Amino acid sequence: MDPVEGAATFQRSGAEYDAFMGRYSRSLATLFADWAGVVAGQSALDVGCGPGALTGVLVQRLGPGGVLACDPSEPFVQECRARHPGVDVRRGRAEQLPCEDSSRDVVLAQLVLHFVSDPETAAAEMRRVLRPGGTVAACSWDFAQGMAMLRHFWDAATSLDPAAPDEAALRFGKEGELAELFEGAGFQQTSETTLEVTSSYVSFDDLWSGFLAGIGPAGQYAVTRPRDQQDALRRALFEQLGSPDGPFELRAVARAARGSAPPASAATSP
C-alpha cells in the first residue's frame, strides 16, 4: 500500500489518540450519525475509522454485521478490531475503498477528508460503494473559528513562528466546501449543518500531554520543536487559554455535509 500523506502522523495507539482527539470525536460521532440518519436495518461504511469512535456508534445502531470500517493506519485498524469484535475492519485509504460497488446504504467520513491526499477521488469512491439512493455524509472541524483546542494552539504557535502550518488552511473547514465536494461527485440533495461538542480537561497538563503524543499536524509540530521552542510554545498556549489553574472546558464545532446517491434510473458516472 502506498503511504498516505494525511495518515502519516496517525501511526499511534488508540489510547494516545483518545487523549488528544478521541475525547471530542466520541461525542461528535453520536451527533454525526443522528444527522446522517443512521437507523437500524442499514449497512454502513466508516471511512477513516481511526480507533473506532464512530464505528462504535454504528455498531450500537446496526449491529457488528452491518458495519464495515477502514483506515490506512495499521495501529488504528488493530485497535478498532479489538474494540469492536465482529466488525469487518480493513486497512484501506479513502481514495481506494476496500468495499464492493453499490454495497452500502450509508457511507460516513468523520474528521477524515481534510487529511485525504485526493478528496475528489475519495468522493467518487464513496459514491461507487453506495447503493442508489444511499446517503453520504462527512464532517470536518472548523479550524479557523470553531475548534478551540486547535485554534488556541495555532494562535500560540504562529505568535512565535509565523511559518507554523496553521490547520485553518486545510480544506473542508469552511462553509460550503464539503457540499461542493459532494455535488462535484454527483451526489444529490446536498445539505449542511454544524455540530458542536465540548471536552473537559482536569488541568492544562491534561491538554498539553495530548499534543506530546505527536498526533495530527498540531501534535507533530509540537514534538518536532527543539526543547527551548517547545517550552516557549507550552507557555504561549497556557497564556492563550487564560492561564488555567484547574479544570476547564473547550468547545469544538464541526462542519458537516450530506447528500444522496442518484436513484438507479438516474445513476451515471460523475
Secondary structure, 3 states (H helix, E strand, C coil): CCCCHHHHHHCCCHHHHHHHHHHHHHHHHHHHHHHHCCCCCCCEEEECCCCCHHHHHHHHHHCHHHEEEEECCHHHHHHHHHHCCCCEEEECCHHHCCCCCCCEEEEEEECCHHHCCCHHHHHHHHHHHEEEEEEEEEEEECCCCCCHHHHHHHHHHHHHCCCCCCHHHCCCCCCCHHHHHHHHCCCEEEEEEEEEEEEEECCHHHHHHHHCCCCHHHHHHHHCCCHHHHHHHHHHHHHHCCCCCCCEEEEEEEEEEEEECCCHHHCCCC
